């Protein structure tokens, strides 16, 4: 069987964009290459892929560069599918082209509907694309039970059409090894510095934590600024936090484990998440997690972390103080997080997707 794959996300050259869909796509295809010894995969991209990635895919995954890039998804990819048909199609970018047979559409979350202010430049596009996935897909894959329930409730989709499969945590994220050595203890935020990550709330709560506790702590923010929330730097300046907050920019996976291991806690009060890879990575690295009650975070973190409403700055301040001051509680969170993270494996994720392919 020949399986077509929208792998356009893998053509990304800007490191700041190698998050979310990029990471899921890379790890899914890498593990499918190991698990599936029968099918051929045609990876449709708009630029040649990095050889460091494709060497892990193997000979059963064929790269197809489609040009021109203008109208790539609306015209060029549908034309390719008509000229060179496939038996099944994976839409990994929360979109499906017209004319794709037996399509499996990936929908990661519906945050663009719940908090459209967090998606000022893309909510309309995501709304249209997701409706097309719902209407065109023979089956839908999503990344948490929370997201599955949301899709079924919002679009009236029967549960037999939607599979929830947790993404995984790379093996490099583990508690053994050195932590990042900073001049002071630090809290950590990981993820693109965009509006939905709620970083201004983190900054305000961190400033209140410093005032109330007098503790000598810093806040490190690791994440690309491609979709930069303009309020982040303004809030740092307004609160006088320049000496206590460091914007690290994009941090590669090779360096992230040390940052997790050295942190007092990961702080991730996002307004909406379909899963939240940083929370899973932090738990696997032995880092306590403070997260929000929105979206899939209660499911992903569970009792292993402290959950606060995404608009409750006082609750977040109290959570920061609790983790920084109560050593025994922090140790309990670390143990619980390590146990919780064991459920998040890329090979398990790939097996779930392969079962959907075989069923379709």
C-alpha positions as a LaTeX table, in Angstrom:
\begin{tabular}{lrrr}
\hline
Residue & $x$ (\AA) & $y$ (\AA) & $z$ (\AA) \\
\hline
Unk1 & 0.00 & 0.00 & 0.00 \\
Unk2 & 1.23 & 3.51 & $-0.80$ \\
Unk3 & 0.56 & 6.12 & 1.88 \\
Unk4 & 0.80 & 9.79 & 1.02 \\
Unk5 & 1.89 & 12.16 & 3.79 \\
Unk6 & 1.60 & 15.92 & 4.03 \\
Unk7 & 5.12 & 16.39 & 5.42 \\
Unk8 & 5.32 & 20.06 & 4.51 \\
Unk9 & 6.01 & 20.94 & 8.15 \\
Unk10 & 9.33 & 19.11 & 7.89 \\
Unk11 & 10.52 & 21.55 & 5.22 \\
Unk12 & 10.79 & 24.25 & 7.88 \\
Unk13 & 14.27 & 25.76 & 8.09 \\
Unk14 & 13.65 & 28.30 & 10.87 \\
Unk15 & 14.54 & 26.60 & 14.17 \\
Unk16 & 11.92 & 28.68 & 16.01 \\
Unk17 & 9.20 & 26.77 & 14.13 \\
Unk18 & 10.53 & 23.29 & 14.91 \\
Unk19 & 7.98 & 22.73 & 17.64 \\
Unk20 & 4.53 & 21.18 & 17.87 \\
Unk21 & 3.55 & 19.75 & 14.49 \\
Unk22 & 7.20 & 19.54 & 13.35 \\
Unk23 & 8.19 & 17.44 & 16.36 \\
Unk24 & 5.16 & 15.18 & 16.16 \\
Unk25 & 5.69 & 14.63 & 12.42 \\
Unk26 & 9.39 & 13.79 & 12.78 \\
Unk27 & 8.86 & 11.33 & 15.61 \\
Unk28 & 5.79 & 9.69 & 14.10 \\
Unk29 & 7.52 & 9.04 & 10.77 \\
Unk30 & 10.73 & 7.88 & 12.44 \\
Unk31 & 8.85 & 5.26 & 14.45 \\
Unk32 & 6.55 & 4.23 & 11.60 \\
Unk33 & 9.71 & 3.50 & 9.61 \\
Unk34 & 10.64 & 0.94 & 12.26 \\
Unk35 & 7.19 & $-0.50$ & 12.89 \\
Unk36 & 5.80 & $-0.71$ & 9.34 \\
Unk37 & 7.75 & $-3.07$ & 7.06 \\
Unk38 & 5.04 & $-3.35$ & 4.41 \\
Unk39 & 3.83 & 0.04 & 3.25 \\
Unk40 & 5.54 & 2.72 & 1.19 \\
Unk41 & 5.27 & 6.32 & 2.40 \\
Unk42 & 5.44 & 9.28 & 0.02 \\
Unk43 & 6.46 & 12.38 & 1.95 \\
Unk44 & 5.24 & 15.49 & 0.14 \\
Unk45 & 7.41 & 18.51 & 0.96 \\
Unk46 & 8.08 & 21.88 & $-0.61$ \\
Unk47 & 11.83 & 21.91 & 0.04 \\
Unk48 & 14.38 & 19.08 & 0.34 \\
Unk49 & 14.53 & 17.68 & 3.86 \\
Unk50 & 17.50 & 17.78 & 6.21 \\
Unk51 & 19.57 & 14.62 & 5.70 \\
Unk52 & 19.92 & 14.26 & 9.45 \\
Unk53 & 16.17 & 13.66 & 9.54 \\
Unk54 & 15.69 & 11.46 & 6.49 \\
Unk55 & 18.51 & 9.07 & 7.40 \\
Unk56 & 16.28 & 7.86 & 10.23 \\
Unk57 & 13.30 & 7.30 & 7.93 \\
Unk58 & 14.73 & 4.46 & 5.85 \\
Unk59 & 14.14 & 3.36 & 2.27 \\
Unk60 & 10.37 & 2.88 & 2.56 \\
Unk61 & 9.85 & 6.62 & 2.93 \\
Unk62 & 10.17 & 8.47 & $-0.36$ \\
Unk63 & 10.68 & 12.22 & $-0.39$ \\
Unk64 & 8.69 & 14.10 & $-3.06$ \\
Unk65 & 9.53 & 17.79 & $-3.48$ \\
Unk66 & 6.59 & 19.56 & $-5.09$ \\
Unk67 & 7.02 & 22.92 & $-6.80$ \\
Unk68 & 5.96 & 25.67 & $-7.12$ \\
Unk69 & 5.34 & 26.49 & $-3.47$ \\
Unk70 & 2.67 & 29.03 & $-4.39$ \\
Unk71 & $-0.65$ & 27.23 & $-4.17$ \\
Unk72 & 1.18 & 24.17 & $-2.84$ \\
Unk73 & $-1.65$ & 22.83 & $-0.68$ \\
Unk74 & $-4.64$ & 24.03 & $-2.69$ \\
Unk75 & $-3.39$ & 23.25 & $-6.21$ \\
Unk76 & $-0.03$ & 21.49 & $-6.43$ \\
Unk77 & $-0.61$ & 18.72 & $-3.86$ \\
Unk78 & $-4.13$ & 17.84 & $-5.14$ \\
Unk79 & $-2.71$ & 17.71 & $-8.69$ \\
Unk80 & 0.04 & 15.34 & $-7.55$ \\
Unk81 & $-2.51$ & 13.05 & $-5.90$ \\
Unk82 & $-4.54$ & 12.95 & $-9.10$ \\
Unk83 & $-1.56$ & 12.22 & $-11.33$ \\
Unk84 & 0.06 & 9.70 & $-8.97$ \\
Unk85 & $-2.66$ & 8.25 & $-6.72$ \\
Unk86 & $-2.02$ & 6.83 & $-3.27$ \\
Unk87 & $-4.05$ & 4.33 & $-1.23$ \\
Unk88 & $-4.23$ & 6.36 & 1.97 \\
Unk89 & $-3.27$ & 9.89 & 3.03 \\
Unk90 & $-2.02$ & 11.32 & 6.33 \\
Unk91 & $-2.76$ & 15.00 & 6.93 \\
Unk92 & $-0.27$ & 15.84 & 9.66 \\
Unk93 & $-0.74$ & 19.63 & 9.58 \\
Unk94 & $-4.39$ & 19.87 & 10.69 \\
Unk95 & $-5.41$ & 20.19 & 7.04 \\
Unk96 & $-6.43$ & 17.87 & 4.20 \\
Unk97 & $-6.19$ & 18.56 & 0.47 \\
Unk98 & $-9.11$ & 17.87 & $-1.81$ \\
Unk99 & $-9.07$ & 14.53 & $-3.62$ \\
Unk100 & $-7.07$ & 12.64 & $-0.97$ \\
Unk101 & $-8.44$ & 9.06 & $-0.69$ \\
Unk102 & $-9.06$ & 7.34 & 2.65 \\
Unk103 & $-7.68$ & 10.30 & 4.51 \\
Unk104 & $-6.57$ & 10.39 & 8.13 \\
Unk105 & $-6.71$ & 13.93 & 9.43 \\
Unk106 & $-4.76$ & 15.09 & 12.49 \\
Unk107 & $-6.44$ & 17.68 & 14.71 \\
Unk108 & $-4.22$ & 18.74 & 17.60 \\
Unk109 & $-6.57$ & 21.05 & 19.48 \\
Unk110 & $-9.37$ & 23.58 & 19.08 \\
Unk111 & $-7.70$ & 26.40 & 20.97 \\
Unk112 & $-8.33$ & 28.75 & 18.03 \\
Unk113 & $-12.05$ & 28.44 & 18.80 \\
Unk114 & $-11.82$ & 28.67 & 22.60 \\
Unk115 & $-9.25$ & 31.49 & 22.81 \\
Unk116 & $-9.21$ & 33.15 & 19.34 \\
Unk117 & $-7.36$ & 36.15 & 20.82 \\
Unk118 & $-4.35$ & 33.84 & 21.15 \\
Unk119 & $-4.37$ & 33.25 & 17.37 \\
Unk120 & $-4.62$ & 36.78 & 15.89 \\
Unk121 & $-3.14$ & 35.81 & 12.53 \\
Unk122 & $-4.34$ & 32.24 & 12.12 \\
Unk123 & $-7.71$ & 31.62 & 13.80 \\
Unk124 & $-9.70$ & 32.07 & 10.58 \\
Unk125 & $-7.36$ & 29.79 & 8.61 \\
Unk126 & $-7.37$ & 27.11 & 11.31 \\
Unk127 & $-11.16$ & 27.30 & 11.55 \\
Unk128 & $-11.52$ & 26.71 & 7.80 \\
Unk129 & $-8.88$ & 23.99 & 7.63 \\
Unk130 & $-10.30$ & 22.09 & 10.59 \\
Unk131 & $-13.80$ & 22.13 & 9.11 \\
Unk132 & $-12.32$ & 20.65 & 5.93 \\
Unk133 & $-10.58$ & 17.92 & 7.94 \\
Unk134 & $-13.87$ & 17.06 & 9.63 \\
Unk135 & $-15.69$ & 16.81 & 6.28 \\
Unk136 & $-12.96$ & 15.04 & 4.30 \\
Unk137 & $-11.33$ & 12.63 & 6.76 \\
Unk138 & $-12.26$ & 8.98 & 6.93 \\
Unk139 & $-10.74$ & 9.02 & 10.41 \\
Unk140 & $-9.32$ & 11.65 & 12.78 \\
Unk141 & $-6.34$ & 11.33 & 15.09 \\
Unk142 & $-5.89$ & 13.68 & 18.02 \\
Unk143 & $-3.46$ & 13.82 & 20.93 \\
Unk144 & $-5.51$ & 13.57 & 24.13 \\
Unk145 & $-8.86$ & 12.35 & 25.35 \\
Unk146 & $-9.71$ & 15.95 & 26.20 \\
Unk147 & $-9.11$ & 17.01 & 22.59 \\
Unk148 & $-11.11$ & 13.99 & 21.34 \\
Unk149 & $-14.10$ & 14.94 & 23.49 \\
Unk150 & $-13.82$ & 18.55 & 22.33 \\
Unk151 & $-13.83$ & 17.54 & 18.65 \\
Unk152 & $-16.81$ & 15.26 & 19.10 \\
Unk153 & $-18.75$ & 17.87 & 21.07 \\
Unk154 & $-17.93$ & 20.83 & 18.81 \\
Unk155 & $-18.43$ & 19.18 & 15.42 \\
Unk156 & $-20.89$ & 16.41 & 16.30 \\
Unk157 & $-18.43$ & 13.73 & 15.16 \\
Unk158 & $-19.15$ & 10.12 & 16.11 \\
Unk159 & $-16.58$ & 8.67 & 18.48 \\
Unk160 & $-15.88$ & 5.78 & 16.10 \\
Unk161 & $-14.21$ & 8.31 & 13.76 \\
Unk162 & $-11.79$ & 9.79 & 16.32 \\
Unk163 & $-8.74$ & 8.16 & 17.92 \\
Unk164 & $-6.84$ & 9.75 & 20.80 \\
Unk165 & $-3.14$ & 8.87 & 21.03 \\
Unk166 & $-0.64$ & 10.53 & 23.35 \\
Unk167 & 2.56 & 11.89 & 21.79 \\
Unk168 & 5.82 & 10.72 & 23.29 \\
Unk169 & 8.84 & 11.98 & 25.14 \\
Unk170 & 12.27 & 11.60 & 23.59 \\
Unk171 & 14.66 & 9.34 & 25.50 \\
Unk172 & 17.02 & 12.25 & 26.14 \\
Unk173 & 14.53 & 13.63 & 28.68 \\
Unk174 & 15.35 & 11.76 & 31.89 \\
Unk175 & 16.33 & 12.75 & 35.45 \\
Unk176 & 19.90 & 11.43 & 35.37 \\
Unk177 & 22.57 & 13.88 & 34.40 \\
Unk178 & 23.62 & 17.41 & 35.22 \\
Unk179 & 21.17 & 20.24 & 35.49 \\
Unk180 & 21.75 & 23.70 & 34.07 \\
Unk181 & 23.93 & 25.71 & 36.45 \\
Unk182 & 22.45 & 29.16 & 36.94 \\
Unk183 & 23.57 & 31.86 & 39.34 \\
Unk184 & 20.30 & 31.54 & 41.27 \\
Unk185 & 17.50 & 28.95 & 41.53 \\
Unk186 & 15.13 & 29.41 & 38.60 \\
Unk187 & 11.64 & 28.68 & 37.35 \\
Unk188 & 11.39 & 27.67 & 33.71 \\
Unk189 & 8.93 & 28.37 & 30.89 \\
Unk190 & 9.29 & 26.34 & 27.67 \\
Unk191 & 7.47 & 26.92 & 24.40 \\
Unk192 & 7.02 & 29.54 & 21.72 \\
Unk193 & 6.68 & 33.00 & 23.23 \\
Unk194 & 3.19 & 33.48 & 21.82 \\
Unk195 & $-0.02$ & 34.81 & 23.29 \\
Unk196 & $-1.65$ & 31.50 & 24.14 \\
Unk197 & 1.21 & 30.58 & 26.49 \\
Unk198 & 0.01 & 33.24 & 28.94 \\
Unk199 & 3.54 & 34.45 & 29.75 \\
Unk200 & 2.51 & 37.95 & 30.95 \\
Unk201 & 0.51 & 36.24 & 33.71 \\
Unk202 & 3.61 & 34.20 & 34.61 \\
Unk203 & 5.64 & 37.42 & 34.83 \\
Unk204 & 3.12 & 39.19 & 37.05 \\
Unk205 & 2.80 & 36.17 & 39.34 \\
Unk206 & 6.58 & 35.76 & 39.47 \\
Unk207 & 6.99 & 39.43 & 40.46 \\
Unk208 & 4.41 & 38.95 & 43.23 \\
Unk209 & 6.25 & 35.80 & 44.35 \\
Unk210 & 9.51 & 37.76 & 44.66 \\
Unk211 & 7.83 & 40.52 & 46.68 \\
Unk212 & 5.99 & 38.19 & 49.04 \\
Unk213 & 8.68 & 35.60 & 49.69 \\
Unk214 & 11.90 & 37.57 & 49.28 \\
Unk215 & 13.46 & 34.51 & 47.67 \\
Unk216 & 16.36 & 34.91 & 45.29 \\
Unk217 & 14.95 & 33.19 & 42.21 \\
Unk218 & 15.00 & 33.86 & 38.48 \\
Unk219 & 12.67 & 33.02 & 35.62 \\
Unk220 & 14.12 & 31.59 & 32.41 \\
Unk221 & 11.94 & 31.62 & 29.29 \\
Unk222 & 13.02 & 29.15 & 26.61 \\
Unk223 & 11.17 & 29.55 & 23.33 \\
Unk224 & 11.33 & 31.06 & 19.88 \\
Unk225 & 9.87 & 34.49 & 19.18 \\
Unk226 & 8.45 & 33.78 & 15.72 \\
Unk227 & 4.91 & 34.43 & 17.05 \\
Unk228 & 6.15 & 36.79 & 19.77 \\
Unk229 & 3.61 & 38.11 & 22.24 \\
Unk230 & 4.40 & 41.86 & 22.32 \\
Unk231 & 3.21 & 42.07 & 25.93 \\
Unk232 & 6.07 & 39.90 & 27.21 \\
Unk233 & 8.90 & 42.44 & 26.91 \\
Unk234 & 6.56 & 45.28 & 27.89 \\
Unk235 & 5.58 & 43.43 & 31.07 \\
Unk236 & 9.21 & 42.65 & 31.95 \\
Unk237 & 10.06 & 46.35 & 31.64 \\
Unk238 & 6.95 & 47.55 & 33.50 \\
Unk239 & 7.59 & 45.22 & 36.45 \\
Unk240 & 11.32 & 45.96 & 36.57 \\
Unk241 & 12.22 & 42.31 & 36.07 \\
Unk242 & 15.11 & 42.77 & 33.65 \\
Unk243 & 17.62 & 41.40 & 36.16 \\
Unk244 & 15.46 & 38.42 & 37.12 \\
Unk245 & 14.00 & 37.24 & 33.81 \\
Unk246 & 16.08 & 35.88 & 30.96 \\
Unk247 & 14.70 & 35.33 & 27.46 \\
Unk248 & 16.77 & 32.42 & 26.17 \\
Unk249 & 15.22 & 32.27 & 22.70 \\
Unk250 & 14.89 & 28.91 & 20.96 \\
Unk251 & 16.68 & 26.15 & 22.90 \\
Unk252 & 17.43 & 22.91 & 20.97 \\
Unk253 & 16.40 & 19.53 & 22.34 \\
Unk254 & 20.04 & 18.69 & 23.00 \\
Unk255 & 20.16 & 21.44 & 25.66 \\
Unk256 & 16.62 & 21.35 & 27.05 \\
Unk257 & 17.03 & 18.33 & 29.41 \\
Unk258 & 19.62 & 20.17 & 31.50 \\
Unk259 & 17.31 & 23.19 & 31.83 \\
Unk260 & 14.46 & 20.95 & 33.02 \\
Unk261 & 16.68 & 19.09 & 35.51 \\
Unk262 & 17.99 & 22.29 & 37.05 \\
Unk263 & 14.67 & 24.12 & 37.39 \\
Unk264 & 12.66 & 24.61 & 40.56 \\
Unk265 & 9.59 & 23.93 & 38.38 \\
Unk266 & 8.23 & 24.27 & 34.86 \\
Unk267 & 5.54 & 26.95 & 34.72 \\
Unk268 & 2.99 & 26.42 & 31.94 \\
Unk269 & $-0.39$ & 28.12 & 32.60 \\
Unk270 & $-1.42$ & 28.01 & 28.92 \\
Unk271 & $-4.86$ & 29.22 & 27.92 \\
Unk272 & $-5.40$ & 26.00 & 25.95 \\
Unk273 & $-3.39$ & 22.90 & 25.09 \\
Unk274 & $-4.18$ & 19.78 & 23.08 \\
Unk275 & $-1.40$ & 17.99 & 24.95 \\
Unk276 & 1.69 & 20.10 & 25.98 \\
Unk277 & 4.96 & 18.35 & 25.19 \\
Unk278 & 7.01 & 20.57 & 27.56 \\
Unk279 & 4.93 & 19.40 & 30.52 \\
Unk280 & 5.53 & 15.75 & 29.61 \\
Unk281 & 9.24 & 16.37 & 29.00 \\
Unk282 & 9.60 & 18.19 & 32.31 \\
Unk283 & 7.99 & 15.35 & 34.26 \\
Unk284 & 10.20 & 12.80 & 32.50 \\
Unk285 & 13.24 & 14.92 & 33.43 \\
Unk286 & 12.38 & 15.08 & 37.12 \\
Unk287 & 11.08 & 18.64 & 37.03 \\
Unk288 & 7.87 & 19.58 & 38.90 \\
Unk289 & 5.12 & 21.11 & 36.78 \\
Unk290 & 2.80 & 24.02 & 37.50 \\
Unk291 & 0.16 & 24.14 & 34.76 \\
Unk292 & $-3.31$ & 25.48 & 34.05 \\
Unk293 & $-6.69$ & 23.81 & 34.27 \\
Unk294 & $-7.36$ & 24.53 & 30.58 \\
Unk295 & $-7.62$ & 22.03 & 27.75 \\
Unk296 & $-5.72$ & 18.76 & 28.14 \\
Unk297 & $-3.31$ & 19.90 & 30.86 \\
Unk298 & $-5.27$ & 18.34 & 33.76 \\
Unk299 & $-5.24$ & 15.05 & 31.81 \\
Unk300 & $-1.56$ & 15.20 & 30.88 \\
Unk301 & $-0.24$ & 16.40 & 34.24 \\
Unk302 & $-2.91$ & 15.07 & 36.59 \\
Unk303 & $-2.07$ & 14.77 & 40.28 \\
Unk304 & 1.65 & 14.98 & 39.48 \\
Unk305 & 1.54 & 18.78 & 39.26 \\
Unk306 & $-0.15$ & 21.87 & 40.62 \\
Unk307 & $-3.01$ & 23.10 & 38.44 \\
Unk308 & $-4.29$ & 26.68 & 38.53 \\
Unk309 & $-6.96$ & 28.51 & 36.49 \\
Unk310 & $-5.32$ & 30.26 & 33.51 \\
Unk311 & $-6.46$ & 33.72 & 34.67 \\
Unk312 & $-5.78$ & 33.38 & 38.40 \\
Unk313 & $-2.52$ & 35.17 & 39.06 \\
Unk314 & $-2.81$ & 34.84 & 42.84 \\
Unk315 & $-3.20$ & 31.06 & 42.61 \\
Unk316 & $-0.13$ & 30.91 & 40.36 \\
Unk317 & 1.87 & 33.00 & 42.84 \\
Unk318 & 0.88 & 30.62 & 45.64 \\
Unk319 & 1.90 & 27.63 & 43.50 \\
Unk320 & 5.34 & 29.15 & 42.85 \\
Unk321 & 5.80 & 29.71 & 46.57 \\
Unk322 & 4.63 & 26.20 & 47.45 \\
Unk323 & 7.11 & 24.49 & 45.14 \\
Unk324 & 9.99 & 26.79 & 46.10 \\
Unk325 & 9.40 & 26.50 & 49.84 \\
Unk326 & 8.18 & 22.95 & 50.47 \\
Unk327 & 10.98 & 20.49 & 49.68 \\
Unk328 & 8.93 & 17.41 & 50.52 \\
Unk329 & 6.06 & 18.49 & 48.30 \\
Unk330 & 8.47 & 19.13 & 45.45 \\
Unk331 & 9.97 & 15.66 & 45.88 \\
Unk332 & 6.48 & 14.11 & 45.80 \\
Unk333 & 5.72 & 16.01 & 42.59 \\
Unk334 & 8.95 & 14.76 & 41.02 \\
Unk335 & 8.16 & 11.11 & 41.85 \\
Unk336 & 4.59 & 11.42 & 40.62 \\
Unk337 & 5.73 & 13.17 & 37.43 \\
Unk338 & 8.27 & 10.48 & 36.60 \\
Unk339 & 5.56 & 7.83 & 36.95 \\
Unk340 & 3.06 & 9.84 & 34.89 \\
Unk341 & 5.55 & 10.47 & 32.06 \\
Unk342 & 5.98 & 6.74 & 31.44 \\
Unk343 & 2.65 & 6.78 & 29.56 \\
Unk344 & 4.06 & 9.08 & 26.87 \\
Unk345 & 6.01 & 7.04 & 24.30 \\
Unk346 & 6.57 & 7.75 & 20.61 \\
Unk347 & 6.48 & 4.07 & 19.65 \\
Unk348 & 3.07 & 3.72 & 21.31 \\
Unk349 & 1.86 & 6.82 & 19.46 \\
Unk350 & 3.09 & 5.43 & 16.12 \\
Unk351 & 1.47 & 2.04 & 16.78 \\
Unk352 & $-1.88$ & 3.76 & 17.37 \\
Unk353 & $-1.58$ & 5.62 & 14.06 \\
Unk354 & $-0.52$ & 2.45 & 12.24 \\
Unk355 & $-3.61$ & 0.64 & 13.56 \\
Unk356 & $-5.78$ & 3.43 & 12.12 \\
Unk357 & $-4.00$ & 3.11 & 8.75 \\
Unk358 & $-4.52$ & $-0.65$ & 8.71 \\
Unk359 & $-8.17$ & $-0.31$ & 9.67 \\
Unk360 & $-8.86$ & 2.30 & 7.01 \\
\hline
\end{tabular}
